Each structure stands twice: as C-alpha cells, then as structure tokens.
C-alpha cells in the first residue's frame, strides 16, 4: 500500500461522495488512473462499501445500549446458533465475539427505555444458550478520531 493508495482511502473515508476528479487532483493522478486505483481498493477488500453516517437520535433512537452476554458453552454449534438468532433482531447494530468475562458484546438502538425493555423481554432473553445479560446505557457519545485518521496515523 503506497502513499497514493493511503491518500485515496483517507479522502474517501472523509467524503465517500467525493468526485473522482477531485480525488485524482488531490493525489496527482489522472481520473482514469485514480478510478483504477479505487477499483483495486474495492476488489482487494480495502474498501468494503460506501454509506451515510446516520444520526440515530435524529431518527428517533434515543437509547443506545451496550449489552454483554455470556453463554453456557463456547461450542461452535452454540456460537453459530446464537449468532444466527441475534442477527435477526431489529435494533442490534453490532455484535462481536469478545474475550474477557463475557462472550458477546452487542450494540443496540432503541427508541426509548420501554422499547429497549421490549427488545430485552421478547428477544434478548430468548436467545439460545444465554446465561447472563448485562446492559449499560450510553449517556453521551464522545467524538473520536475518524477511522482513517486512526488507521493511518504516523507511527
């Protein structure tokens, strides 16, 4: 990954709608060469998609819950069963198998505490293999560096 590839990634991470002509000018390439570079980044998996950053609160989701879940076993079949079930729950926007005292960490969006309680009762409590569920609620999201800034910081 050379400097030009890195520059293209930073520019697209900052503005995925940036025109190729502008990116090409910024990195010192022709439009066709820049297009080939972007296509190479997409093909290689360095760019996995383009999307908008949504304002959850503005869309009516006032509650963000971070939920730690412990399962009864770590057998592959049990993990697969859990992951299939959790991926079908509306409101779950992230699910990660983690190390430490719990097995999974979920990020869940809900309209309010009543909506979260409904998700907990109707879905989380019925997930296969669950032994414990611990929920924490985000009080304030603290602005952090962009992914591109964190990934490509000078080391």
N, C-alpha and C positions, 0 to 999 in steps of 0.2 A: 504494500500500500504506500504509494508515493505521496508527496505533498499535494499534488493536484487532486488526487482521489480524496484525500482528507479535507481539502478545501471545499470540494463539491459536497461532501457529506455534511460539513458544517453549515453551508449555505442552505441546503435543502432541509436540514433539521430546524433551522431558524425560520424558513418560509418554504413549505412544500409546494406552494403555488408560484414560486419564483419562475419567471420565464427562462428557458434555456439560453436565450440570447443574453440575458443579464448575467447568468452564471458563467457563461462562456467568456464574457468580457471581464468578469471579476477574476477568473483563473488564468486568463491569457490563452484561450483556445478558440478555434473556430466553432461555430454552432454544431457542425456535423461531428467534429472530434469530441465535443462535450457530450452530445447525445450518445455517442458510442460509449463513452466513459460511464454515463448514467446507466445505460442498458447493462453494461458489465457489472456495475454495482448491484443492480436488481437481480441479474442472473446468478451472481455469486451468493446472494442472500444477505449482503451487507445492507441493502435497502429491502425491507420486507413489506413495505406498503406505505401509503400516504393517507393522512387523515386529519381531521379537525380536532383541536383540543376543546372539549365541551365544558361549559360552566354548569357543573352539577346543581349547585344551589339555584342558579337562574332557571334551570329546567324543573325545579320543584323538589329536588332531592336534598333535603336539609340535614339528613343524618348520614354520616359515614362511620361504619363500624369496622373495626379490625378484630377478627374473630379467630381465636386459637382453638384448634380441635385436636383431641387425642383419640386415637382409635384403639381398639382392643388388641389388634395384632398388626404387624407390618408385612404380612404375607402379600405377595404380589397380586393375587386374586382379590384380596380385600382392598388393597390400594386402588386397583383398577375399578372395582365396583363403586367405591367411594367417589373417585374422580368422575366417573360417568354420571353418577347421581347429582353431584354438586354442580356440574357443568350445565345441568338443565334448570337450575334455579334462577329465576329472574332476580336481578339485583346483585348477584355475585359478579363482580367485575374483575377480580383477580383471585387465583387460588395457587398456592405454592406449597410443595412438599418441603419441609424445613428440618433443620437439625435442632437439637435442644429438647426442652421439656414437652413440647407438643409435636404433633405430626404435620399439621397443616396450618397455614395462616390464610384467611380469606379477607378480602376487602369487599364490603357490602354497602350498597347505596340504598337508602330508604327515604320515603317522603317525610316521615316523622317517626317518633318512637312507637306509636301504635302500629305503623306499617312494619317497623323492624320486629316488634313483638309478634306480629302475624307471621312474618318470614321465619322467625325462630321456632314458633309453635308448629306451623304447618310444614316446614321444610327441614330446617337445621336439626331439630330434634328427631326427625325421622330418617336421617341419613344412615346408611348401613355401617355398622361397626363402631359408631361413635360412643365413647365412654365419657368424655368431658367436653364442655363448650364454655369458653371464657371470652366474653365480649368486652371490648374497650371502645369508647366513642371519641372520635376526633373533635377536639374543641376548636382548634384553629389549624389550618394548613399553612405551614411556614414556607415561603418561597425559597426554592433552592436553585442551584445551577441547572442549566439545561443539560439534557443527556449528552449532547455533542460537546459542550464545554467540559463536562466531567470525563467523558471518554477520551478526549483529545488534549487534555491539559498537558502542558510541558512537564515532564517528569525528570 
